Amino acid sequence: MPIDARDEALLGRTVELAERGRRHVSPNPLVGAVVTRDGQTLGEGWHAKAGGPHAEVAAIAACGGADLTGATIHVSLEPCCHTGRTPPCTEAILAAGLRRVVVASDDPSAKASGRGLGILRDEGVQVDVAAPGSDAGRAARLQNQPFRKHARTGIPWVMLKTASSLDGRLATHAGDSRWISGGPSRDLAHGWRAEVDAVVVGIGTALADDPQLTARVPDVPRQPTRVVFDSEARLPLDGKLVASVAEAPVTVIASRAASRSATDALRASGVEVIVVSGQNEHGRVRAGLEELGQREVTSLMLEGGSHLAGAFFDAGEIDELRMFVAPILLGGRQAPGILGGEGVERIADAARPVEITREPIGDDLLTIARLKEW
């Protein structure tokens, strides 16, 4: 049966429901589900917490014990068919007697990737999947970019957050950057911190600003891991990051140039130290991301200066740019720009966004450039 306008609307509703789990479900994906019969909604659900019931199970439970034989379930992500912290959703669907499953997006992880849909079809359930280019299909995929990238590559999804002047400067030539963006922009960025698994800076930013890197907004179920790319393990033991390690984890990505005494002192203070190899900075960035991915970090927000941002760019590991542009001019030949690193040699080699959106945030202009889609 082809997916019609009502199916599209219900799949759109599943995406809306899935959003209710944001900040609470990582490393799992955001998922929403709706059970219907004869045009009437019987129950809705979403994945509310990692380790808790999945959206399909929650939606079935919301039907209050009604006989669901022959009913339909719309779900934003392909139902799982493996046992993890919860039983397979395919079993719950079959046990409830649902006759049709309509899916907005696939699950690219090795344990799924069409297997659940195959099991349902083998049991006589009608399965319909939205086209990737449909409104609901694309919305569902964009909603779970961190999950999708990590499932496919083992590497976290990377969002570069930055704030610049109208002339593209991150700070004055003397290094002053507080504050380029306005209060509403900074509040929004704190909300983004609450949504990712990790917040990342370089040692230069850590030494210059002594930041906390916590999400200081309401409804933060867990603070992101604070990650410092610090080749020589110079992170101060008396700084705010180490002092608050009991409140939120701190990880240092060091190189083999770091001394044993420095790494031992950080570890003794409760900091996780990961020593990576790599012939250059962007090689070490890639190695660090692989290590973070193995620790179920599926998303991170890259903050700080142009040096580390340039290394991430050279590594090809910036998936999305979120840039606040403030209505000020700074000038200065030595004032840093957004990206350092090696960069590209020709305009033809420039990174070009898949999609760009812009909106005013207070006096600033927020540009979101999606560089990749997973």
N, C-alpha and C positions, 0 to 999 in steps of 0.2 A: 504494500500500500504506500503510495507516495506521501511524503510529508506535506500537509496542507497548512493554510494560514492559522488554523486553531492549534495545530501541533507547534508551529513556530512561536505562537504566543505563549503556550505552556512551557516550551523550552526556555523562552525568555524569562518566565517566572522562576524556573529552576536556577537560572544564573543569579537572579535577585536573591533567592533564598540562600544560595551558596555563600554569598557575601557575608552573611551573618556569622560565618565561622572564621572570618579573617582575624588574625592575631592569635588564634587558638588551636589551629590544626596542624601546622607545620611539624614534621616534614611531609605530612599527608596533603593531598590536594583539597581544594574547596569544591564541595559537591552539594547540589540541591536536588530534590525529587518531589514530584506531584503525582498522586494516584487519582484517577478519574474513571467514571463510568457513565455512559449515555450523556456526556456533556456536563456532568456535575463533578465538582472536586470533592473527593472523599477524605483526603488527608495530604498534608504537606510536611516535609522534613528537610533537614540539612545536617551535614557533618559538623557537629558543634565543638568537638574536642578530640585531639589526638588520643587514640585508645578507646574512645567512646563509640556508640553506634554510628554506622555509616548512614548516609542520607536515605538510602532505600529502606533500610530497617526502620528508621525514624518515621518516614512517611507512612509505611505500612502500619506501624504502631499507632500513628495519629488517626487512623481510620476507626479506632475504638472497638476492634474485634468484629467489625462487619464482614460478611461473606464477600470476598474479593474475587471469587471465581469469575473469570472472563473480563476483569477490569484491566485498565491500561496504566502503566507507570511511565512518566517522562522523567528523564534524569540528565543532568548536565555533563556527566562523565560516564564512560563505559563501566558497567558494574564489575566489581572484582570477583574473581573466581578462586582465589587462594585464601588459605587461613593464615592470618597474621595475628595482630592483637585482637581481632574480631573474626567471626566465621565469614565464609564467602557470601556476598550479597546475592549471587546467583541462586544459592540454596534458599534464601529467604523469599526471593521472587517466585521460585517454583513451588515452594511450600504454601504460599499465599494463593496460588492458582491464577496468577496474572496471565493474561493471554497475549498482551502486546507490550513491548518495551521500545520506547523512542529515545534515542540518545543524541545529545548535542555534539559531543566530541569523543575522540578515541582516547585510550590510556596507552601512552607509548612505552610504559615500563615493561621490562622483560617478563614479569609475572602475569601480565595482562595481554596487551597488544592483540586484541581480537579474540582471545581465548574464551573470555566470558560470554561474548556474543555467540560464539560457536556452540558453546554448551547449551545456551538457551534455545538456539535454533534446533539443535539435535533433539531437544525435549518438546518440540512442537510450538514454541513461543515465537510469535511474529516479532521480528526485530527490524527497526527502521533507524537509519543514522542520517543526521542532517548533513547536507553538503558542507565541506569546509568553508566555502565562500559565502554561505548563508549568514544572515545577521546573527542568529542564535549560535550557529557553529563557530563563527569567528569570535563572538563574545566569550564563549565558553573556553576557547583556546587561549585567548588573551588573558583571561582571568587566572589561568594556572601556568603562566610562563615559567616561574621558578621550578615548579614541579616537573614540567615538561622538559626543560633543559637538563635538569639534574638526572631525570630518568634516561635521557638519551646519551648524555656525555659523562655523567658522574661529577660534573663541575657546577658550582653555584651560578645562578643567574645574577648578573652584576648591573646595578643601577648606580650611575655616577651622578651625585648631587653636587651642584656648585652654585655659587652666587657671584656675579660679576657686575662691574660698572658698565655703562653704555659703551665704553671703549674697550671692553673685553678684559679688564684687569681684575685679578682676584684680590689684590692688596695694593697698597702704595709702594713706592720704591723702598720705603723704610720698613716694610713688612706689616703695616697696620691694616687689619681686615675686619675689625669689630666696630660697628657692624655694617657691612655693605647692604645686606637685605634688611627689610623691615620686620617688625614683630609678627605680623600675620604669616609671613613666609617662614620665619623660624619656627612658629608653632606648627605649621603644616609639616615641616621637615621632622619635627619630633614625632609626629604621628607616623611618618614613614619609618622611622627607626623602630617603632613598636611593631611594624608589620614584617620586618625582615629578620632573618636568623642572626645576622652579624653586621656590625658597623666597622668599617675599615679605614685606617689612616696610616700614614707613613711616620717614621720616627721624627722627621723634621717638624711635622705638625704637633706630635706628642710633646716634643721638647719646647716648642715655641708657645703653645697654647695651654699645656697641661689640662686637656679636656677630660670630662667625665664620660662622654659618649653614650649616656643613658637616654632612654625615652621618657621625657618628663611631661607626660600627658595622662589623663585618666584611662582606666580600663587597659592596663598593661599586664597580662597574665604572667609574662616572663620577659625579662630584659634581654636584649640581644647580646650575643658574645661580642666583646670589644677586641678587635684584631689590630695589631700593629705590625706592619712590615718593617723590620728592624734588623738589618744585616748583622750588626755587631752586638746585638742585645744590649743596647745602651738605655733602655727604658728605665727611668729613675725609680728606685725602690720606694722613695718618699713622695712620689707623685700621686695624683688623684686616681689614676687607673689602678695602680697596685693597691692603694689604700682601700679601694672599694671592691676588691676582688671577691669578697664574701657576698656582695650584693648582686654582682653580675660577673660572669667569667671573663677572663682576659687571656688572650692567646698572642704570643709573639712568634712571628715567622722570621727566623734568623737564617743566616748563611753559615757555611763552614768557617767563615772568618771570625765568627763569634768565639770568644774565649770560654773555656770550660767554667772558670770561676764566675763569669757573668751569667751564663745560662743556669748554673747551679743556684746562684743567689735568687734569680727570678723564680725558679721552680720551688725553692724553699719558701718563697713568699706567696705561693699558691697560683702562680702564673703557669699556664701551659706553654712550653717552648717547643716549637717544631723547627728542626733544622732541615733545610732543603738545599738541593744543589741546583746548578744552572749556570751556563756560561755567561749570561748577561742578566740584566734586571728583568726584562720581560720573560726570560726563561725561568727565573725564580718566582715571578708572579704566577706563571702557569703551574709550577710545581706546588706552590702554596695553595692555589685554588684546588688542585687535585687532593691535597691533604685535607682541606676543609670539607670538600665534598664527601670524603670517606667518613667524616664525622657528622654526616647528615645535615650539613649546612647547605640549604637549597637556594638561599637568596642572601645577598649582601648589598649594603649601601656603602659606596665608596665616597668618603669625604676627605677633606684636607686639601693639599696643594697640588700644583701642576706636575710635580716630579713623579709622584706615584701614579697619578692619573695618566700621564704620558706612557709609563711602563705598561699599564693595563691596556691602553690604546694600541701600543706596539704589539702586545700579545694577542690582540684581536678579541679581547675579553670584556668589552663594554657592550652590554645588550640594550641599555636605555640610558639616555641623558635627560636629567631634569635640571634645568638651569633657570635661576631667578636672575633677571636683569634689573638692576636698580637704576633710578633716574639720576645718576651722578656720573661725572667724568673725573678720572684720576690722572691720566697721562703718565709720563715717566718711562724712559728707555729701559730701566731696570725693573719696572713693575711687572710681576709675573702674569702670564696669560693662563688660559684654562688648561691647556695641554702642553706638557713638556715632551720629553722623549725624543725619539728620532723622527717621528712623523713620516709623511709620504713625500716622495720627490716630485710627483706630477699631480696636477689637478685631476687628471683622469683616474688616479688611484685613490682619490678622496673617498672616505666613508660617506655613504648617502643614506639617510633615514628611509625606512619603509613608510613611516607615517609621522607627521608632525602636528601637534596641537598647541594652541596658545591661549592663555587666559590671564586676566589681571588678578593679582593677589595684593590687596592693599595698593601701595604705590608702585609695586614691582610688576614685572611681566614674567609669568612662568611659561617657559617653553619645554614641552616634553617631546623628545625625539626618540622614536623607537627604531633602533638600528637593526634588530634581528627579531624574527618570530620563530618560535619553536613549536 
